[in-house]
Amino acid sequence: MNAQELAILACEKSKEFLKPGISEKAFANKCEEIMFSLGAEALWYPMLVNFNTNSVFCTRGNHLPSEEVVLQETDIVLVDYSPMRHGQWGDYSETILIGHDLEFQRLIQDAEHIFNKTYAFAQQAKTIGELFRYCSDLIHAKGYELLDPNGNIGHSIEDYSNQSKRVFIYPGNADTPLQGKRWAIEPHIGKNGFGAKFENVIAL
């Protein structure tokens, strides 16, 4: 099992612990415990768990999993797993609906649609700029904004020793070719005080 497969499996296994009343911090701890039980050697980025209005945050710099924020009967949950295994990084995100809420459901469905279209287009795009423009057009066409504080929709996937060498998918790197790297595609969108994101890795 490689790092990305581990991240995806950890996400599936952790969902059974998403019960109303659990805190962001307790769930983050459970997710990390599951990743290590599956063979993660370390985490290249701390576990992200964001409930409800905290779903607008996509970095630990703006939001740490809280012991005070607890899961409601109807809620939206953004999770992001970053295990390291066998010299590689994994990077996987989902946004999960708890209960029934049409606004949350629509946001999640649109986020997944935008992700799927962008992920597929990455296979034919030549440059970062081409991929970013395609994704940005999808986001704005559905009336959302890009929530990433640095204005990116993803980044390159490096190895254990090269986190500082990540290349971000944003306009400042427009002319950078996509071929020859592994990329995490992760457009984080939002509207009306809530956010949603899906993420997976693609090799080009």
C-alpha positions as CSV (number, residue, x, y, z in Angstrom):
1,M,0.0,0.0,0.0
2,N,1.5,3.4,-1.0
3,A,1.0,6.6,0.8
4,Q,-2.0,7.8,-1.3
5,E,-3.8,4.4,-0.9
6,L,-3.2,4.7,2.8
7,A,-4.7,8.2,2.9
8,I,-7.8,7.1,1.1
9,L,-8.3,4.0,3.2
10,A,-7.8,6.0,6.4
11,C,-10.5,8.4,5.3
12,E,-13.0,5.5,4.8
13,K,-12.1,3.9,8.1
14,S,-12.4,7.1,10.1
15,K,-15.9,7.9,8.9
16,E,-17.4,5.5,11.4
17,F,-16.2,7.8,14.2
18,L,-18.0,10.9,12.8
19,K,-20.8,10.9,15.3
20,P,-22.6,14.0,16.7
21,G,-20.9,15.2,19.8
22,I,-17.3,14.4,18.8
23,S,-14.9,17.3,18.7
24,E,-12.7,18.4,15.8
25,K,-9.7,17.6,18.0
26,A,-10.9,14.1,19.0
27,F,-11.7,13.2,15.5
28,A,-8.3,14.5,14.2
29,N,-6.6,12.4,16.8
30,K,-8.6,9.3,15.7
31,C,-7.7,10.0,12.0
32,E,-4.0,10.2,12.9
33,E,-4.3,7.0,15.0
34,I,-5.8,5.2,12.0
35,M,-3.1,6.4,9.6
36,F,-0.4,5.2,11.9
37,S,-2.1,1.8,12.4
38,L,-2.2,1.4,8.6
39,G,1.5,1.9,8.3
40,A,2.1,5.7,8.1
41,E,5.6,6.5,9.1
42,A,4.9,10.2,9.8
43,L,2.6,13.0,8.6
44,W,4.0,15.6,6.3
45,Y,1.2,18.0,7.2
46,P,-0.8,17.8,10.4
47,M,-4.3,16.4,10.1
48,L,-7.0,18.9,9.1
49,V,-10.5,18.5,10.5
50,N,-13.0,21.4,10.1
51,F,-16.6,21.3,11.1
52,N,-19.4,23.6,10.1
53,T,-18.2,27.3,9.5
54,N,-14.6,26.1,10.0
55,S,-15.0,24.4,6.6
56,V,-13.8,27.7,5.1
57,F,-10.3,27.1,6.5
58,C,-7.8,25.0,4.4
59,T,-4.5,25.4,6.4
60,R,-3.5,24.8,10.0
61,G,-2.2,28.3,10.1
62,N,-5.7,29.7,10.2
63,H,-7.4,26.9,12.2
64,L,-6.3,24.1,14.6
65,P,-8.7,21.3,15.3
66,S,-10.7,22.5,18.4
67,E,-11.8,20.6,21.5
68,E,-14.7,23.1,21.8
69,V,-16.1,22.7,18.3
70,V,-18.3,19.6,18.2
71,L,-20.1,17.8,15.4
72,Q,-23.8,18.6,15.1
73,E,-26.7,16.4,14.0
74,T,-26.7,18.3,10.7
75,D,-23.2,19.4,9.7
76,I,-20.5,19.7,7.1
77,V,-17.1,18.2,7.6
78,L,-13.9,18.9,5.7
79,V,-11.0,16.4,6.3
80,D,-7.5,16.3,4.8
81,Y,-5.1,13.4,5.2
82,S,-1.3,13.7,4.6
83,P,0.5,10.4,5.6
84,M,4.1,9.6,4.6
85,R,5.1,6.1,3.7
86,H,8.0,4.5,1.8
87,G,9.5,7.8,0.9
88,Q,6.4,9.3,-0.5
89,W,3.6,11.8,0.5
90,G,-0.1,11.0,0.4
91,D,-2.6,13.8,0.2
92,Y,-6.3,13.2,0.1
93,S,-9.4,15.3,1.1
94,E,-13.2,14.9,1.2
95,T,-16.1,17.0,2.4
96,I,-18.7,14.9,4.2
97,L,-22.4,15.7,4.8
98,I,-23.8,14.8,8.2
99,G,-27.6,14.6,8.4
100,H,-29.7,16.3,5.7
101,D,-29.2,19.8,4.6
102,L,-29.9,21.0,1.0
103,E,-27.4,23.9,1.1
104,F,-24.6,21.7,2.4
105,Q,-25.5,18.9,-0.1
106,R,-25.4,21.3,-3.1
107,L,-22.1,22.8,-1.9
108,I,-20.5,19.4,-1.6
109,Q,-21.9,18.2,-4.9
110,D,-20.6,21.3,-6.7
111,A,-17.2,20.9,-5.1
112,E,-16.9,17.3,-6.2
113,H,-18.1,18.2,-9.7
114,I,-15.5,21.0,-10.0
115,F,-12.8,18.7,-8.6
116,N,-13.6,15.8,-11.0
117,K,-13.7,18.1,-14.0
118,T,-10.4,19.7,-13.0
119,Y,-8.7,16.4,-12.2
120,A,-9.7,15.0,-15.7
121,F,-8.6,18.2,-17.5
122,A,-5.2,18.0,-15.8
123,Q,-4.4,15.0,-18.1
124,Q,-4.6,17.2,-21.2
125,A,-3.5,20.6,-19.8
126,K,0.1,21.5,-20.7
127,T,0.8,24.2,-18.1
128,I,-0.2,25.3,-14.6
129,G,-1.8,28.4,-16.1
130,E,-4.0,26.4,-18.4
131,L,-5.2,24.2,-15.6
132,F,-5.7,27.0,-13.2
133,R,-7.8,29.0,-15.7
134,Y,-10.0,26.0,-16.4
135,C,-10.7,25.4,-12.8
136,S,-11.2,29.1,-12.0
137,D,-13.8,29.3,-14.7
138,L,-15.7,26.4,-13.3
139,I,-15.7,27.9,-9.8
140,H,-17.0,31.3,-10.9
141,A,-19.5,29.8,-13.3
142,K,-21.2,28.2,-10.3
143,G,-21.1,31.3,-8.2
144,Y,-18.4,30.3,-5.8
145,E,-15.1,31.8,-4.7
146,L,-11.7,30.1,-4.3
147,L,-11.0,29.9,-0.6
148,D,-7.3,29.0,-0.5
149,P,-5.5,32.0,1.2
150,N,-2.6,31.8,-1.3
151,G,-4.9,31.5,-4.3
152,N,-3.9,28.0,-5.4
153,I,-5.9,24.9,-6.5
154,G,-3.1,22.4,-5.6
155,H,0.6,21.7,-5.5
156,S,3.2,19.3,-6.5
157,I,3.8,16.1,-4.5
158,E,7.4,15.8,-3.4
159,D,9.2,13.3,-1.2
160,Y,10.1,13.3,2.4
161,S,13.0,15.8,2.2
162,N,11.5,18.2,-0.3
163,Q,8.5,19.9,1.2
164,S,10.0,23.3,0.7
165,K,10.2,22.5,-3.1
166,R,6.5,22.3,-3.6
167,V,5.3,24.0,-6.8
168,F,1.8,25.6,-6.4
169,I,-0.9,25.6,-9.0
170,Y,-1.6,29.3,-9.1
171,P,-1.2,32.2,-11.6
172,G,2.3,33.0,-10.5
173,N,3.5,29.7,-11.9
174,A,1.4,30.0,-15.1
175,D,4.2,29.0,-17.5
176,T,5.4,26.0,-15.5
177,P,4.8,22.7,-17.3
178,L,2.7,20.0,-15.6
179,Q,4.4,17.0,-17.1
180,G,6.9,14.9,-15.2
181,K,5.5,15.5,-11.7
182,R,2.8,14.2,-9.3
183,W,0.2,16.8,-8.4
184,A,-2.4,17.2,-5.6
185,I,-5.5,18.7,-7.2
186,E,-7.6,20.4,-4.5
187,P,-9.8,23.4,-5.4
188,H,-11.3,24.6,-2.1
189,I,-14.6,26.5,-2.9
190,G,-17.0,28.4,-0.7
191,K,-20.1,30.5,-0.4
192,N,-22.3,31.9,2.4
193,G,-19.8,31.1,5.1
194,F,-19.1,27.5,4.3
195,G,-16.5,25.7,2.3
196,A,-15.9,22.3,0.6
197,K,-13.0,20.5,-1.0
198,F,-12.1,17.3,-2.6
199,E,-8.5,16.3,-3.3
200,N,-6.5,13.5,-4.9
201,V,-3.1,13.0,-6.5
202,I,-2.4,12.6,-10.2
203,A,0.8,11.7,-12.0
204,L,1.4,13.5,-15.2
